Amino acid sequence: QPDFEQLHVEDLHAFYGESHILHGIDLRVNRGELVTLLGRNGAGKTTTLRAILGLTGRRTGRISLNGRDIIGWPTHRIAHLGVGYCPEERGIFASLSVEENLLLPPAVRSGGMGVEEIYAMFPNLAERRRSQGTRLSGGEQQMLAMARILRTGANLLLLDEITEGLAPVIVQKLGEVLTALKAKGYTVILVEQNFRFAAPLADRHYVIEHGRVVDEIARAALPGKMDALHTRLGV
Ligand code: ATP
């Protein structure tokens, strides 16, 4: 599979059963960029990630990945284009060791990180490679969830609330990891409540309200938009 180049979402609607959750999401991300999805609880951020991956019910609109419209595609085919998803609940197998968790998911494309490269990026995981999933701290679980995706070869990363509930020192470490990943050409869509974490990392922010993008803020425009953003996010 070729490397990820661009994802372009236009007028995306998504449903869970009869519930109409997304009402026309528009966003774009290019290779090597990090964009955030901001918004209050229930705004539709997680649903946007899941809709891109084909994990919601019915979807309409356009999701163009490297120029191919993938809206009707099943999740496994989308994953094979190099889209990796780190859900809020992380999905670590509790009875398996760190290393077993890492080795379990099959590669979706070539070019995934090797185990040693992963341990160099996440030294905490290297120290704990024989520990069971249940024995990991929240931060270690989060790192493992991200590391597992990197091993599969995914290079567009959809990350949901990765800093939630973690100690400041771990949050800082995750920021360093994201910066390193960007430098390597990975592309990230980050759902994040911790705006202070996200702001220095992001090229662009999408503010979501009631299943719509109500504002798009480039990094350079952020200082002038802070008041409006505080109002929208209620923070
Ligand atoms: P949060 O930070 O609370 O996760 P969010 O912006 O990610 O907020 P979503 O999880 O995308 O919000 O939820 C958007 C709306 O969709 C909410 O009203 C939620 O109740 C609804 N919803 C989410 N998952 C489902 C589901 N599986 N079935 C039905 N409705 C759902």
Boltz pocket constraint, residues with backbone or C-beta under 6 A from the ligand:
constraints:
  - pocket:
      binder: B
      contacts: [[A, 16], [A, 19], [A, 21], [A, 39], [A, 40], [A, 41], [A, 42], [A, 43], [A, 44], [A, 45], [A, 46], [A, 47], [A, 48]]
      max_distance: 6.0
